[in-house]
């Protein structure tokens, strides 16, 4: 029985060390997949659950100067760039800047459309 506990302890220690070493990288890749997926959905009309809210928010932020279709394509490209940057781990400073600006844009519907968010 003690051999079983020793084996369990060894496996636990190994997994803990592996997660400590790889956890941040796996988290970065996971978040990148989410951004890439939701960005890709915005390239196809009607597939993104946030499409209408996103276009109205961008319209308010730009005072209607960017057409909704163009705004959605820009947002889709922006999110895909964030996703690819996080997945590949390249240009991390630029990727994180895009991410922070994206997060600011993500919370603006709470101010503009509080009854819908």
N, C-alpha and C positions, 0 to 999 in steps of 0.2 A: 504494500500500500504506500509506503514511503517513496518508492521509486516512481509511482504515479504522481505523487505530489511534487517530487523533484522535477519530473518532466513538465508538469503544468507550470511550475515556477519558471523553468528555463524558457518555455514557449512564451509565457507572459512577459518576461524580461526582454526577450528578443523582439516581440511585437511592439513593446513600449519604446524600445530604442529606435526601431524602424519608423514608427509613427512620429517620434520626436524629430527624426532626421528628415522625413519626407512630408510631414503634415502640411506645412506652409505651401510647399510646391503643389501638393494635391488640391489644397483649397484654392490656390490661384488658378489652376487648370479648371476646376469645377466651376468657379465663377465665370471664367472665360467661356466655357461651354454655354452657360446660361445667357450671357450677353450675345454670343454668336447666334444662338437659337432665336432669341426674341428679336434680334436685329434682322435676321434672315426672314422671319415671318412678316416684317413690315414691308418687304419688297413685293409681297403678294397681297393685293387688295382684299380686305375682309378677313384675313387670317389672324391678325393680331387683335387680342382682346382690348388693347389700349389704343388702338389706331385713332378712334374718334377723339378721345381725350387728348392724345398727343398732338394731333393736328390743330385742335382748338387752342391748346396751350401755346404752341409755337406761333399761331396766328396772333394771339394776344401779345406775346413777347416781342414780335416783330411788327406790331401794329398793322397786320394784314399785308405786309409788303412781300411776303413769300407765299406763293400759291400752295394750297394744302398738299397737292401731289408732290411738288418739289420738296416741301418741308419733310414729308414722310420719307422720301428717298434719302434726303440728307441725314435724317435721324437714323434710318436703317444702316446707312454706310458708317455713321459715327459709332453705333453700337457694335457693328461687325468689326470695326477697327479695334475697339476696346477688347472684344472677345478674342480676336486673333493675337493681339499684343499680350494678353494674359495667358493664353494657351501656349504660345511660342516662347514667352519670356523675353521678348525683344523690345527695344525702345521703351523700357519700363517707365522712365520719367515722363515721356510724352503720353504713354498709355494711362498712367495714373492721373496726369493732368486732365486728359479727356474724361476719365472716370469721375473725377471730382466735379467737373463742369456738368457732366451728365447727371450726377446726383443732385446738383442744385436745380437743374431743369426738372428732375423727377419730383421734387417737393413743391414746385410752383403750382401745380393743380390744387394742392391743399389750400392755397391762398385764393386762386382765381375761381375755383369750383368746389367749395367746401361741402356742398350738399351732394356731390357726386363721388367724393373720394372717401 
